[in-house]
Amino acid sequence: MKKYLYAITVIGKDKPGIVAAVAKVLYEKGFSIEDSSSTLLKDQFSMILIVSVDEKMSIIELKKAFYRVRTDLNMSVSVRRIKSEELKELEEKEEEHLFMVSVYGSDKPGIVYGISKTFAENNINIIDLRTRVTKSDVPLYVMIMEINVPNSIDDDALNSMLEDTCKKLNVDYSVRKVETYEL
């Protein structure tokens, strides 16, 4: 049986009940949550979901289903259908080489740009990214990323590009390989 996939994003001022309200809509419409991530940024709650359903639903119909979430909880809700070509690309994707990278130093503009630009130029995909400025006498900027590195880049080349970029940005870094296991 064919499944239809959708990407849904929800964002707004944090309050109790957001996840329950979103999950209720999905449950009532017969959706399964395939993948999700949520976080709190300052006082803004954000959630991204990949959901599936057996019967195709229009974007307008799905957006209408979130009317109460948008109005009662004052949340922004965005919906995008994931096309079957995108799924095929994902299935054919090359084996992943995952790494965790931490970058830290004095807070200043350009750290995320500098690191992400280096990764983009080398076809390294940032899978997950978190940043924070510590609350201390001297604010420390911390960026933690999970990255997918192509087979053509070995560990030494990755360390070399990070070292060069971090030197230019006057920040430090650490990197470690993530071991993955199939269940």
Phi and psi restraints in degrees (value plus and minus 20) as a CYANA .aco file:
   2 LYS   PHI     -95.6   -55.6
   2 LYS   PSI     117.2   157.2
   3 LYS   PHI    -126.5   -86.5
   3 LYS   PSI     127.1   167.1
   4 TYR   PHI    -130.3   -90.3
   4 TYR   PSI     108.7   148.7
   5 LEU   PHI    -128.7   -88.7
   5 LEU   PSI     125.7   165.7
   6 TYR   PHI    -156.7  -116.7
   6 TYR   PSI     127.6   167.6
   7 ALA   PHI    -126.1   -86.1
   7 ALA   PSI     109.4   149.4
   8 ILE   PHI    -145.4  -105.4
   8 ILE   PSI     112.8   152.8
   9 THR   PHI    -139.4   -99.4
   9 THR   PSI     122.0   162.0
  10 VAL   PHI    -153.1  -113.1
  10 VAL   PSI     112.0   152.0
  11 ILE   PHI    -169.3  -129.3
  11 ILE   PSI     123.8   163.8
  12 GLY   PHI     150.2   190.2
  12 GLY   PSI     158.3   198.3
  13 LYS   PHI     -78.9   -38.9
  13 LYS   PSI     114.0   154.0
  14 ASP   PHI     -87.4   -47.4
  14 ASP   PSI     121.6   161.6
  15 LYS   PHI    -184.6  -144.6
  15 LYS   PSI     136.4   176.4
  16 PRO   PHI     -83.4   -43.4
  16 PRO   PSI     124.9   164.9
  17 GLY   PHI      80.0   120.0
  17 GLY   PSI     -24.1    15.9
  18 ILE   PHI     -83.7   -43.7
  18 ILE   PSI     -71.5   -31.5
  19 VAL   PHI     -80.4   -40.4
  19 VAL   PSI     -62.9   -22.9
  20 ALA   PHI     -81.3   -41.3
  20 ALA   PSI     -62.9   -22.9
  21 ALA   PHI     -85.3   -45.3
  21 ALA   PSI     -62.3   -22.3
  22 VAL   PHI     -86.9   -46.9
  22 VAL   PSI     -66.5   -26.5
  23 ALA   PHI     -82.2   -42.2
  23 ALA   PSI     -54.9   -14.9
  24 LYS   PHI     -82.7   -42.7
  24 LYS   PSI     -65.9   -25.9
  25 VAL   PHI     -79.3   -39.3
  25 VAL   PSI     -67.6   -27.6
  26 LEU   PHI     -83.7   -43.7
  26 LEU   PSI     -62.5   -22.5
  27 TYR   PHI     -81.3   -41.3
  27 TYR   PSI     -67.5   -27.5
  28 GLU   PHI     -85.0   -45.0
  28 GLU   PSI     -46.9    -6.9
  29 LYS   PHI    -113.3   -73.3
  29 LYS   PSI     -18.8    21.2
  30 GLY   PHI      62.3   102.3
  30 GLY   PSI       1.2    41.2
  31 PHE   PHI    -107.0   -67.0
  31 PHE   PSI     128.9   168.9
  32 SER   PHI    -126.4   -86.4
  32 SER   PSI     119.8   159.8
  33 ILE   PHI    -108.0   -68.0
  33 ILE   PSI      93.2   133.2
  34 GLU   PHI    -108.0   -68.0
  34 GLU   PSI     -55.7   -15.7
  35 ASP   PHI    -176.7  -136.7
  35 ASP   PSI     122.9   162.9
  36 SER   PHI    -175.8  -135.8
  36 SER   PSI     138.4   178.4
  37 SER   PHI    -171.4  -131.4
  37 SER   PSI     119.4   159.4
  38 SER   PHI    -163.4  -123.4
  38 SER   PSI     134.8   174.8
  39 THR   PHI    -177.9  -137.9
  39 THR   PSI     144.7   184.7
  40 LEU   PHI    -132.4   -92.4
  40 LEU   PSI     102.4   142.4
  41 LEU   PHI    -136.1   -96.1
  41 LEU   PSI      90.3   130.3
  42 LYS   PHI      34.3    74.3
  42 LYS   PSI    -137.1   -97.1
  43 ASP   PHI    -127.9   -87.9
  43 ASP   PSI      -3.9    36.1
  44 GLN   PHI    -124.5   -84.5
  44 GLN   PSI     102.5   142.5
  45 PHE   PHI    -109.3   -69.3
  45 PHE   PSI     114.1   154.1
  46 SER   PHI    -152.0  -112.0
  46 SER   PSI     124.0   164.0
  47 MET   PHI    -164.0  -124.0
  47 MET   PSI     115.7   155.7
  48 ILE   PHI    -144.8  -104.8
  48 ILE   PSI     112.7   152.7
  49 LEU   PHI    -152.3  -112.3
  49 LEU   PSI     123.1   163.1
  50 ILE   PHI    -130.1   -90.1
  50 ILE   PSI      99.7   139.7
  51 VAL   PHI    -144.0  -104.0
  51 VAL   PSI     134.1   174.1
  52 SER   PHI    -150.4  -110.4
  52 SER   PSI     134.4   174.4
  53 VAL   PHI    -169.1  -129.1
  53 VAL   PSI     133.2   173.2
  54 ASP   PHI     -98.2   -58.2
  54 ASP   PSI     -49.9    -9.9
  55 GLU   PHI    -130.8   -90.8
  55 GLU   PSI     113.5   153.5
  56 LYS   PHI     -79.5   -39.5
  56 LYS   PSI     118.5   158.5
  57 MET   PHI    -149.2  -109.2
  57 MET   PSI     120.6   160.6
  58 SER   PHI     -92.4   -52.4
  58 SER   PSI     133.4   173.4
  59 ILE   PHI     -79.6   -39.6
  59 ILE   PSI     -62.1   -22.1
  60 ILE   PHI     -81.7   -41.7
  60 ILE   PSI     -64.6   -24.6
  61 GLU   PHI     -81.8   -41.8
  61 GLU   PSI     -61.7   -21.7
  62 LEU   PHI     -88.1   -48.1
  62 LEU   PSI     -60.8   -20.8
  63 LYS   PHI     -82.4   -42.4
  63 LYS   PSI     -59.7   -19.7
  64 LYS   PHI     -81.7   -41.7
  64 LYS   PSI     -54.5   -14.5
  65 ALA   PHI     -83.3   -43.3
  65 ALA   PSI     -44.2    -4.2
  66 PHE   PHI    -113.9   -73.9
  66 PHE   PSI      -6.3    33.7
  67 TYR   PHI     -72.9   -32.9
  67 TYR   PSI     -69.3   -29.3
  68 ARG   PHI     -84.9   -44.9
  68 ARG   PSI     -58.1   -18.1
  69 VAL   PHI     -82.4   -42.4
  69 VAL   PSI     -63.0   -23.0
  70 ARG   PHI     -88.3   -48.3
  70 ARG   PSI     -63.6   -23.6
  71 THR   PHI    -105.5   -65.5
  71 THR   PSI     -69.4   -29.4
  72 ASP   PHI     -89.8   -49.8
  72 ASP   PSI     -57.4   -17.4
  73 LEU   PHI    -123.4   -83.4
  73 LEU   PSI     -21.9    18.1
  74 ASN   PHI      35.5    75.5
  74 ASN   PSI      28.8    68.8
  75 MET   PHI    -127.3   -87.3
  75 MET   PSI     129.1   169.1
  76 SER   PHI    -110.6   -70.6
  76 SER   PSI     112.6   152.6
  77 VAL   PHI    -147.4  -107.4
  77 VAL   PSI     108.7   148.7
  78 SER   PHI    -142.3  -102.3
  78 SER   PSI     121.9   161.9
  79 VAL   PHI    -151.3  -111.3
  79 VAL   PSI     117.5   157.5
  80 ARG   PHI    -160.4  -120.4
  80 ARG   PSI     112.1   152.1
  81 ARG   PHI     -99.8   -59.8
  81 ARG   PSI     116.6   156.6
  82 ILE   PHI    -113.6   -73.6
  82 ILE   PSI     101.2   141.2
  83 LYS   PHI     -97.1   -57.1
  83 LYS   PSI     133.8   173.8
  84 SER   PHI     -81.9   -41.9
  84 SER   PSI     -49.7    -9.7
  85 GLU   PHI     -83.4   -43.4
  85 GLU   PSI     -56.3   -16.3
  86 GLU   PHI     -85.9   -45.9
  86 GLU   PSI     -57.1   -17.1
  87 LEU   PHI     -86.7   -46.7
  87 LEU   PSI     -60.9   -20.9
  88 LYS   PHI     -81.7   -41.7
  88 LYS   PSI     -62.3   -22.3
  89 GLU   PHI     -80.6   -40.6
  89 GLU   PSI     -61.5   -21.5
  90 LEU   PHI     -84.0   -44.0
  90 LEU   PSI     -61.3   -21.3
  91 GLU   PHI     -86.9   -46.9
  91 GLU   PSI     -51.9   -11.9
  92 GLU   PHI    -108.9   -68.9
  92 GLU   PSI     -20.0    20.0
  93 LYS   PHI     -80.3   -40.3
  93 LYS   PSI     122.3   162.3
  94 GLU   PHI     -83.8   -43.8
  94 GLU   PSI     135.6   175.6
  95 GLU   PHI     -74.8   -34.8
  95 GLU   PSI     119.9   159.9
  96 GLU   PHI    -110.4   -70.4
  96 GLU   PSI     126.0   166.0
  97 HIS   PHI    -142.8  -102.8
  97 HIS   PSI      79.2   119.2
  98 LEU   PHI    -113.6   -73.6
  98 LEU   PSI     121.2   161.2
  99 PHE   PHI    -155.9  -115.9
  99 PHE   PSI     130.0   170.0
 100 MET   PHI    -123.8   -83.8
 100 MET   PSI     108.3   148.3
 101 VAL   PHI    -142.8  -102.8
 101 VAL   PSI     109.5   149.5
 102 SER   PHI    -134.4   -94.4
 102 SER   PSI     114.2   154.2
 103 VAL   PHI    -145.3  -105.3
 103 VAL   PSI     114.5   154.5
 104 TYR   PHI    -170.2  -130.2
 104 TYR   PSI     126.2   166.2
 105 GLY   PHI     153.3   193.3
 105 GLY   PSI    -192.0  -152.0
 106 SER   PHI     -80.3   -40.3
 106 SER   PSI     120.2   160.2
 107 ASP   PHI     -90.0   -50.0
 107 ASP   PSI     106.1   146.1
 108 LYS   PHI    -181.6  -141.6
 108 LYS   PSI     136.2   176.2
 109 PRO   PHI     -84.5   -44.5
 109 PRO   PSI     126.5   166.5
 110 GLY   PHI      84.2   124.2
 110 GLY   PSI     -26.6    13.4
 111 ILE   PHI     -86.7   -46.7
 111 ILE   PSI     -71.6   -31.6
 112 VAL   PHI     -81.4   -41.4
 112 VAL   PSI     -63.4   -23.4
 113 TYR   PHI     -81.4   -41.4
 113 TYR   PSI     -67.2   -27.2
 114 GLY   PHI     -80.8   -40.8
 114 GLY   PSI     -67.0   -27.0
 115 ILE   PHI     -89.1   -49.1
 115 ILE   PSI     -67.0   -27.0
 116 SER   PHI     -85.7   -45.7
 116 SER   PSI     -53.3   -13.3
 117 LYS   PHI     -84.8   -44.8
 117 LYS   PSI     -64.3   -24.3
 118 THR   PHI     -79.6   -39.6
 118 THR   PSI     -64.7   -24.7
 119 PHE   PHI     -84.7   -44.7
 119 PHE   PSI     -64.2   -24.2
 120 ALA   PHI     -81.3   -41.3
 120 ALA   PSI     -61.6   -21.6
 121 GLU   PHI     -84.3   -44.3
 121 GLU   PSI     -40.7    -0.7
 122 ASN   PHI    -130.6   -90.6
 122 ASN   PSI      -3.7    36.3
 123 ASN   PHI      38.4    78.4
 123 ASN   PSI      13.0    53.0
 124 ILE   PHI    -116.4   -76.4
 124 ILE   PSI     106.3   146.3
 125 ASN   PHI    -114.4   -74.4
 125 ASN   PSI     107.6   147.6
 126 ILE   PHI    -105.5   -65.5
 126 ILE   PSI      97.0   137.0
 127 ILE   PHI    -110.1   -70.1
 127 ILE   PSI     -58.1   -18.1
 128 ASP   PHI    -163.5  -123.5
 128 ASP   PSI     120.5   160.5
 129 LEU   PHI    -163.0  -123.0
 129 LEU   PSI     110.1   150.1
 130 ARG   PHI    -154.7  -114.7
 130 ARG   PSI     118.6   158.6
 131 THR   PHI    -152.6  -112.6
 131 THR   PSI     132.1   172.1
 132 ARG   PHI    -174.1  -134.1
 132 ARG   PSI     130.1   170.1
 133 VAL   PHI    -130.6   -90.6
 133 VAL   PSI     102.5   142.5
 134 THR   PHI     -89.8   -49.8
 134 THR   PSI     131.2   171.2
 135 LYS   PHI    -116.6   -76.6
 135 LYS   PSI      73.5   113.5
 136 SER   PHI    -169.3  -129.3
 136 SER   PSI     159.0   199.0
 137 ASP   PHI     -76.7   -36.7
 137 ASP   PSI     -63.0   -23.0
 138 VAL   PHI    -134.1   -94.1
 138 VAL   PSI      85.5   125.5
 139 PRO   PHI     -78.5   -38.5
 139 PRO   PSI     111.4   151.4
 140 LEU   PHI    -131.2   -91.2
 140 LEU   PSI     107.8   147.8
 141 TYR   PHI    -109.7   -69.7
 141 TYR   PSI     109.1   149.1
 142 VAL   PHI    -145.7  -105.7
 142 VAL   PSI     109.8   149.8
 143 MET   PHI    -148.0  -108.0
 143 MET   PSI     107.0   147.0
 144 ILE   PHI    -142.4  -102.4
 144 ILE   PSI     108.5   148.5
 145 MET   PHI    -151.2  -111.2
 145 MET   PSI     126.6   166.6
 146 GLU   PHI    -127.4   -87.4
 146 GLU   PSI     108.4   148.4
 147 ILE   PHI    -146.4  -106.4
 147 ILE   PSI     132.8   172.8
 148 ASN   PHI    -130.4   -90.4
 148 ASN   PSI      96.1   136.1
 149 VAL   PHI    -124.1   -84.1
 149 VAL   PSI     110.0   150.0
 150 PRO   PHI     -81.2   -41.2
 150 PRO   PSI     134.7   174.7
 151 ASN   PHI     -76.3   -36.3
 151 ASN   PSI     -49.5    -9.5
 152 SER   PHI     -90.9   -50.9
 152 SER   PSI     -30.9     9.1
 153 ILE   PHI    -129.5   -89.5
 153 ILE   PSI      96.0   136.0
 154 ASP   PHI    -106.5   -66.5
 154 ASP   PSI     154.5   194.5
 155 ASP   PHI     -78.7   -38.7
 155 ASP   PSI     -61.5   -21.5
 156 ASP   PHI     -84.8   -44.8
 156 ASP   PSI     -61.1   -21.1
 157 ALA   PHI     -85.3   -45.3
 157 ALA   PSI     -60.1   -20.1
 158 LEU   PHI     -81.9   -41.9
 158 LEU   PSI     -67.0   -27.0
 159 ASN   PHI     -82.2   -42.2
 159 ASN   PSI     -59.1   -19.1
 160 SER   PHI     -84.1   -44.1
 160 SER   PSI     -65.7   -25.7
 161 MET   PHI     -86.7   -46.7
 161 MET   PSI     -57.8   -17.8
 162 LEU   PHI     -86.1   -46.1
 162 LEU   PSI     -62.7   -22.7
 163 GLU   PHI     -81.3   -41.3
 163 GLU   PSI     -65.7   -25.7
 164 ASP   PHI     -81.3   -41.3
 164 ASP   PSI     -67.2   -27.2
 165 THR   PHI     -86.6   -46.6
 165 THR   PSI     -64.0   -24.0
 166 CYS   PHI     -87.1   -47.1
 166 CYS   PSI     -53.6   -13.6
 167 LYS   PHI     -82.2   -42.2
 167 LYS   PSI     -64.5   -24.5
 168 LYS   PHI     -82.9   -42.9
 168 LYS   PSI     -54.7   -14.7
 169 LEU   PHI    -108.1   -68.1
 169 LEU   PSI     -27.5    12.5
 170 ASN   PHI      39.5    79.5
 170 ASN   PSI      27.6    67.6
 171 VAL   PHI    -151.7  -111.7
 171 VAL   PSI     144.8   184.8
 172 ASP   PHI    -124.2   -84.2
 172 ASP   PSI     145.1   185.1
 173 TYR   PHI    -168.9  -128.9
 173 TYR   PSI     141.3   181.3
 174 SER   PHI    -159.7  -119.7
 174 SER   PSI     131.7   171.7
 175 VAL   PHI    -161.7  -121.7
 175 VAL   PSI     119.9   159.9
 176 ARG   PHI    -164.4  -124.4
 176 ARG   PSI     124.9   164.9
 177 LYS   PHI     -94.7   -54.7
 177 LYS   PSI     120.7   160.7
 178 VAL   PHI    -118.8   -78.8
 178 VAL   PSI     102.0   142.0
 179 GLU   PHI    -101.6   -61.6
 179 GLU   PSI     110.2   150.2
 180 THR   PHI    -135.4   -95.4
 180 THR   PSI     126.7   166.7
 181 TYR   PHI    -152.1  -112.1
 181 TYR   PSI     121.3   161.3
 182 GLU   PHI    -112.8   -72.8
 182 GLU   PSI     119.0   159.0
